[in-house]
Amino acid sequence: MEVEKIELAPGFQISRIVKGGWQLSQGHSHGANNDPIEDMFAFAEAGITTFDCADIYTGVEELIGKFLAERKRRLGSSSDIKVLTKFVPDYDDLASISKSYVEKIINRSLKRLGQERLDMVQFSWWTYDIPGWVETAHWLKELQQAGKINLISATNFNTASTKEIVSAGVKLSTLQVQYSLLDNRPEKSLISLCEEERMHLLCYGTVAGGFFSKQWLGVSEPKAPFENRSLVKYKLMIDEFGGWELFQRLLNALNIIAFKHNVDLTNVASRYILDRKSVGGIIIGARTIAHLKSNLKIFSFQLDESDMNLIEGVLSQRKGPPGDVFDIERIKEGPHGSIMKYNLNQQQV
């Protein structure tokens, strides 16, 4: 099965499955016996040549940097690999952010990844109560013009704030946002802006931290405490969607479709999002190669009209989530915001 590719800019092509890096960060990777570098080689050999990371994912930029260096040593080049990193200024630094702060973080990412120019920087901003995101986007553009960044993108901006950035003259190639069968907020207005500005979505949360899998079909509603923060996050999204009973109906529909196409329930949830307007790729949070073969099944089938009708029949009963992209997560004291970690750069060396 050949992995689908998409061109985000002239000469800049990514695989439509992007290997996520969050699960590799220190504090999330305990118990993994696999060599993460060799796992990256396996993903690349399978055709998944795009890797997502962030300045705040402890140790991940360094891991990918080691992979790039080893790939160059073994194969003579690592130019087929695209690394999509992020610039996430700490919440406590937003009010005092400066160009030198931005450049310091970008230089650190360059060093960690061993790159002369970052393939992509996805820019984030915690709260619209503190202004400065447009100015910061312009500082990134200046670093782009200086040759330190190839593509500038954004993550978790809603439609209005995204429009402010592009209207100010900063070209954004992609927006990384949560988008899944549970979370349709990008469809409300952001996708229309993407079509106008020729931007693509990179989507996380597509499999809801693993909730979109057969293991959750037909089981009782789980209660806290959960095994990890990801399950807390996506259980909250299930509640916003309409609750456990409606989610079970959705899983049942996906399972019927998966059986028909001889794929996994997870593949159906992923394929649905890949086929949405303006979606460039989906980020799969695979820590090891254990699910690599299953993930590749996404490209072995297409959803037909009867499949879509079955899915849409359940989605028509949804209740939420409310608002635009990341609006409820931006409420620091709310259930979604309270599980965030806001100052991870303070913990970096």
TACOR-V990571 format. One record per run of one state. SS is the DSSP state (h for helix, s for strand, l for the rest). FROM is the first residue (numbers start at 1). LEN is the number of residues. If there is no record, write none. Layout:
# TACOR-V990571
ss=<SS;SS>
from=<FROM;FROM>
len=<LEN;LEN>
This chain:
# TACOR-V990571
ss=<l;s;l;s;l;s;l;h;l;h;l;s;l;h;l;s;l;h;l;h;l;s;l;h;l;s;l;h;l;s;l;h;l;h;l;s;l;h;l;h;l;h;l;h;l;h;l;s;l;h;l;h;l;h;l;h;l>
from=<1;5;10;12;16;17;20;22;25;36;47;50;53;60;76;82;89;91;97;99;114;118;125;133;146;149;156;159;168;174;179;185;188;190;198;200;205;208;211;214;217;229;242;244;262;265;275;279;285;289;301;305;316;337;340;344;348>
len=<4;5;2;4;1;3;2;3;11;11;3;3;7;16;6;7;2;6;2;15;4;7;8;13;3;7;3;9;6;5;6;3;2;8;2;5;3;3;3;3;12;13;2;18;3;10;4;6;4;12;4;11;21;3;4;4;2>
